[in-house]
Amino acid sequence: MSRTNRPDAADDRSRVHRLEFTVDWPPGHAAAYLLDGDEPILIDAGMAGEQGRAELIDGLDSHGYVPEDVDHLLLTHSHTDHVGQIETLCEAGDPTVHAPTRIRERFARDLETVEAATRRNLAEAGVDPAYIDSAVDRLVEAHESNRDALALEAVDVWVDDDEPIRVGEREFDPIYTPGHHVTHHCYGTTLGDERVVFAGDMAVEPFRAAAIHVNFDDGVRDGIDAFIDALERLQRYDFDRVYPGHGPIHESYHETLERSVADLEDRIDGCADALAGRDGTTTATDLADELTDSFSERARVLPELVGALEVLEREGTVRSRLEDGVRYYDSA
């Protein structure tokens, strides 16, 4: 049923409809949000793949929409569980696509440069040379998947940091929030008598998104600093309700931010404790092996540990030396 047949659409401007997409990692779903109105707005575009396409169509249909009804698409960041169905929406209709300018800047880097930086930074983190080729392939493939899902020519409006934007009938405040991803933005707006935020992978309940930031591209050592800066930036705002990209809709805005800051501080402190008394032959990978229980957890945590060690070194708590392309740490 298209919106032209949907009763009382014009009277329902403050309604937010949640669409869920299956993903293979906890909590098992990603969420996008449809805002009713004369110009319906979809915030994020769901998971890539045929299952994601079916879930988009079914999710819209459950609220009386079809893909061509979406007039505006507003993106939080360029991960494939948030931009995966842009092509479906653009093939079905003609949405105005709004995306952070930083996505264009990141995609301007050629993949050969990304690959070389990734290889160098994995080696510096102490990854076993026998596994570096496969790790590079996996990480570069992730970059390629993001670019395949979000063709730059599909974007109509580039969103600059912290400059209010008009999307259809609504005004949003973009808030630059890197750390989970270097392009990440949250969007604050007013719905009825509430101030709300479409938070993507920030202010998630009851967990914190990983500090992936740039994976192992150049900038990996900045990930924890960037995440903490983003959380402090968000703490300057007050929102009554959070619409996150994972986990439940909730009203615990400041509590989730405080918990995330504390969790990142625990990560930093855990690295310092693990390095206490070491003799200068410990790598970030050694710490990941010690602090995690599975390969998938190590792969997720390793960029966080690299970022945490950078914080500790800047503070003077630890020191490092680069030897034959590998960085070794001990307590200062």
Buried (B, 14 or more C-beta within 10 A) or exposed (E): EEBEEBEEBEEEBBBBBBBBBBBEEEEEBBBBBBBBBEBBBBBBBBBBBEBBBEBBBEBBEEBBBBBBBBBBBBBBBBBBBBBBBBBBBBEBBEBBBBBBBBBBEBBEEEEEEBBBBBBBBBBBBBBEEEEBEEBBEEBBEBBEBBBEBBBEEBBEBBBEEEEEBEBBBBEBBBBBBBBBBBBBBBBBBBBEEEBBBBBBBBBBBEBBBBBBBBBBBBBBBBBBBBBBBBBEBBEEBEBBBBBBBBBBBBEBBEEBBEBBBEEBBEBBEBBBEBBEEBEBEBBBBBBBEEBBEEEEEBBBBBBBBBBBBBBBBEEEBBBBEEEEEBBBBBBE
